[in-house]
Structure formats: structure tokens, C-alpha cells
Amino acid sequence: MINNRTLYAIEALCELARSKDYFSKAHSIAESTGVPKKFMPQILSDLSRAGLVRSIRGYGGGVSLVQPPKKVSLLQIIEAMQNNLFIYDQLIGQQDISKGMSDNLLKAFKKIQDVTKTEWAKVSLADLAAKPRGKKKGKSKI
């Protein structure tokens, strides 16, 4: 359901949300998050195209969040990085493999997808970035 690129993007955005610097460098984000350095420029480029980060080239440049972390949902991040998130999208998409499936099964997939998206929309980047990596304290929304 969620691939590694999306997980890397979430880690990168959490690092930007916690950063004291206005602009952060791709290699610094990669080092802080443990994301392989070769993937970070592509991930940041995808996030930029999705309007979640902005980048400035040259001396003093880097990337920063476009919106405050409280205004960015986990759902927005996941949708920015992946197209079809769920099996239901694939069932009724270009390759309609739903033929022969019962309406009840299709309704169940749709309901599960809707509930999951609703829950992801409730989790903000601020929620995700509230705790430093690797620290487990208190309850999390996810």
C-alpha cells in the first residue's frame, strides 16, 4: 500500500518541519533521516511538483515547506507520492478487474479505502514531526 519512496518523503518532510533553518540541503536531510542520499533529490523534486516544498538553488538555498506543518496532512503526502493507493482504485480503473466480483466485495473495499483516507487526513505533518526519530513517548495518532 505505501512504498519506500513515500516513507522517505514522510521522513524528509518531518525533518523539514523540525528544522530550525529556513532552507535545508538535500544531503543534510538525507543524513538526518537515514534516507539514501541518491534518492533524496528525486523525492524532494516530487514533493516540489506536488506543492509541498519549495526549492531555491545556489548559495543559501535548499528546500523548505510551503505551508505550516499543521496544514499538511498525511493523506496529502501519500497522494503526492503515489497514484493508486488502494486496491479499490485499481478495481475500477483503466483495467477493470472488478468484473465477476460481487457488489458486496466492491462495497467493502470502498468502505475500507474511505475510512483509511479519512484517518490519514486527520494526521498532520506537525503530529508526525512532534517527536524526534526513534523516540517513543506517549500515544501517537497513527
N, C-alpha and C positions, 0 to 999 in steps of 0.2 A: 504494500500500500504506500508506504513512504520510503523513498530511496535514499541512498547515502548522500547524494548531491543536496537533497532537501535538508537532511540533517546538518550537513556542513553549512548550508545557508543560515539555518536557525542559529547555529553556534556563532557564525560571523556577525549576525545581527545582534545577538546578545552581547557580544564583545563590544560592538559599536555603542550599544545602549549603556553599557557600563563605563565606557571610555571617558576620561576627563578631557581628552584632546578633541578639538573641533573636527579635525580631519585625521583619520588613521590610515596608515600604509597597509597595503595588502600583505606584505611579508610579516608585519607586526601582528596583524590579525591571525594569520596562519600560525605563527609561533605561539601566540596566547591560547589558541583554541586546540592546537594539535592537528588541525586540518592540513593535509599535504599541501605544500607551497605551490605545486604545479596546478592545483585545482582552483586556488583562491581567485586569481584574476578572472577566470570564466564565471565563477559563482557570483562575484561582485558585478560583472557585466550583466548577467541575467537579472540580478536584483535592481540594477540601474534601469534596464529596459522596462522592468515592472513598476518603476517609480518609487521603489522603497529606499534606495540610496542615491546620492548624487556624487559625482566624482569630479575632482579638479586635478588637472595634470600640472606637472612642473614642481618647482621648489615650494615647499609648504603645502602642497596639495595632498590628495588622498581621497578617502571616501568618508561620507557622513550620512546619517539618517536624514530623510526628507521630512518625516513627521516625528513628533514626540513618541517614545516607546508605548505610551498608554493608548495611542491611536492606531497602532498596528496590531492586527490580530494574527494568531497562529494560522488561521484559515487563509488570510491574505498571503502569508509567506508560502504556505504549501501550494496554493493555487498559482503563485508566481513561478514556482519551480517545476510544477508537474501539470500536465494537461488533464488526462483522465485519472481521477483519484480513486475511483471505485469501480467495482465490477458492474454496477448498475449502468454507469455511463457507457461502458463497453457493450453491454447487452442491447442498448437501444441506439447505439451509434451507427457509424458507417457500415460496419459488418454486423448486421442484426442477427446475433446468435440466440436471440430470445425465442425464435420460432420453436414451438414444441414445448416450451416451458409453461407451467401453469401460471395463471394470473396471480395466484396467492404467493408463489415464489418471487415473482417480479415485484409485487407489493411489499414483500418482506425486505428484499434488497433495497428498495427505495426508502422504506422507513428507516432502516439501519443507516443508510447514507445520510438522510436528512438529520437524524439525531446526532450523528458524528460531526457533521458540518456545523450544526448549532453549537455543540460543545466546544469545538475548535475556535469558533468565532468569539466565544466568551473569554478565551485566554489571550491576554495581551503580551506583547513583547516585554513590557515592563514587568509582568508577572514572571516571565521566563528568565529575565536578566536580574531579578531581585536577589538571587543567591549566587555567589561565585561558583565556578565549576567545581564539581566534586564534593561540595559541602551538602550534607543532608541535615536539615534542621526544619522542624515544623511540617505542616501539611502543604502540599502543592495542589494547584488546581488541576493538574494533569496526572 
